[in-house]
Amino acid sequence: MTIDEVTEKKIYLPRLLSADEQRDMIDRYVASGRMFRLWDNGVKCIAVVTRLNETECALKNIATCPADQGKGYGRAMLAYLAETFLKACKTVYVGTGDVPGILRFYHKSGFRASHWVKDFFTDNDEKRLSKRAYSYVTWSICAETQMTWKHAKLREE
């Protein structure tokens, strides 16, 4: 299994659309962000991270092939990104819907919910295909908690 940075980003747009249904948003953060892919006998996971300012980064999208979900690829990508970006940023943020499986995924990966925006998707996204998520949850992982996060990850494995 290897993770590397992608320069030919457009070929992965269909994968990103599986995790974020707003093409215009994807186009914006793909243009300004850094894209990574996890390869294990084929591309299993794609992620995009943007720099918000000198001390903060944001994971804008992480998408694992549906057939490969639950096999640790998303968690491996998060571990790589946290290790990589917490060297340059004090905090890495992720915004998600309030879908229980997604909430568990980020919590088990060491992120902590920092705030919720009730009815975010129903109020702001009329075209959203998936109506599963209603609230928007912002998660964060900080450089100060990285050791705790690594310890928790090791206990799970």
FILUM-961561 format. One line per field, with one value per residue (C-alpha): residue number from 1; x, y, z. Coordinates in steps of 0.5 Angstrom, whole numbers. Each point is the difference from the previous one (the first is absolute). Layout:
# residues N
resi <- NUM, ... $
u <- X, ... $
v <- Y, ... $
w <- Z, ... $
***
This chain:
# residues 157
resi <- 1, 2, 3, 4, 5, 6, 7, 8, 9, 10, 11, 12, 13, 14, 15, 16, 17, 18, 19, 20, 21, 22, 23, 24, 25, 26, 27, 28, 29, 30, 31, 32, 33, 34, 35, 36, 37, 38, 39, 40, 41, 42, 43, 44, 45, 46, 47, 48, 49, 50, 51, 52, 53, 54, 55, 56, 57, 58, 59, 60, 61, 62, 63, 64, 65, 66, 67, 68, 69, 70, 71, 72, 73, 74, 75, 76, 77, 78, 79, 80, 81, 82, 83, 84, 85, 86, 87, 88, 89, 90, 91, 92, 93, 94, 95, 96, 97, 98, 99, 100, 101, 102, 103, 104, 105, 106, 107, 108, 109, 110, 111, 112, 113, 114, 115, 116, 117, 118, 119, 120, 121, 122, 123, 124, 125, 126, 127, 128, 129, 130, 131, 132, 133, 134, 135, 136, 137, 138, 139, 140, 141, 142, 143, 144, 145, 146, 147, 148, 149, 150, 151, 152, 153, 154, 155, 156, 157 $
u <- 0, 3, -3, 3, -2, -4, 1, -5, -6, -6, 0, -2, -6, -5, 3, 0, -8, -1, 1, -2, -6, 2, 4, 1, 3, 5, 2, 2, 4, 3, 3, 3, 1, 5, -2, 2, -2, 1, 2, 0, -1, -4, -2, -4, -1, 1, 0, 1, 3, 0, 4, -4, 5, 7, -3, -6, -1, -7, -1, -5, -2, 2, -3, 1, -3, -6, 3, 6, -4, 1, 7, 4, 2, -4, 3, 7, -1, -2, 6, 5, -3, 0, 7, 2, -4, 0, 8, -2, -7, -2, -7, -3, -8, -5, -7, -5, -8, -3, 0, 1, 6, 3, 0, 3, 6, 2, 0, 3, 6, 1, -4, -4, -7, 1, -7, -6, -4, -8, -3, 6, -2, -7, 1, 6, 0, -7, 4, 2, -1, 1, -5, 3, 4, -3, 5, 7, 5, 7, 6, 7, 6, 6, 7, 0, -5, 4, 3, -6, -3, 6, -1, -7, 1, 5, -5, -5, 5 $
v <- 0, 7, 7, 5, 7, 1, 5, -2, 1, 0, -7, -1, 5, -6, -3, 6, 1, -6, 4, 7, 1, 7, 0, 8, -1, -6, 4, 6, -4, -5, 7, 2, -6, -6, -7, -6, -8, -6, -6, -7, -4, 6, 6, -1, 7, 8, 6, 7, 5, 7, 5, 5, 5, -1, -4, -4, -5, -3, -7, 2, -7, -7, -6, -7, -5, -3, -7, 2, 3, -3, -3, 6, 4, 6, 0, -1, 6, 4, -3, 2, 7, 2, -2, 4, 6, 1, 1, 7, 1, 0, -2, -4, 1, -5, 2, -5, -2, -3, -7, -5, -4, 6, 3, -7, 0, 7, -1, -7, 4, 5, 6, 3, 4, 8, 2, -2, 4, -2, -1, 2, -4, 1, 7, 1, -6, -1, -4, -5, -7, -3, 2, -4, 6, 6, 3, 2, -2, 3, -5, 2, -4, 5, -1, 0, -6, -4, -5, -1, -2, -4, -4, -1, -2, -6, -2, -2, -4 $
w <- 0, -2, 1, -5, -3, -6, -5, -6, 5, -5, -1, 7, 0, -1, 7, 3, -2, 4, 6, -2, -4, -2, -6, 0, 7, -2, -5, 4, 6, -5, -4, 7, 4, 0, -3, 3, -2, 3, -4, 2, -7, -3, 3, 7, 3, -3, 5, -1, 5, 0, 4, 4, 3, 3, 5, -2, -6, -2, -3, -5, -3, 2, -5, 1, -6, 3, -1, 4, 6, 7, -2, 3, -6, 2, 7, -3, -4, 6, 4, -6, -1, 8, 0, -6, 1, 8, -1, -4, 3, 7, -1, -6, -1, -3, -2, 0, 0, 6, -2, 5, -4, -2, 7, 3, -5, 2, 7, 0, -4, 5, -2, 5, -2, 1, -2, -4, -4, 0, -7, -4, -6, 0, 1, -5, -5, -4, -6, 5, -2, 7, 5, 6, 3, 3, 5, -2, 5, 0, 3, 2, 1, 4, 0, 7, 0, -5, 5, 3, -7, -2, 7, -2, -7, 3, 5, -6, -4 $
***
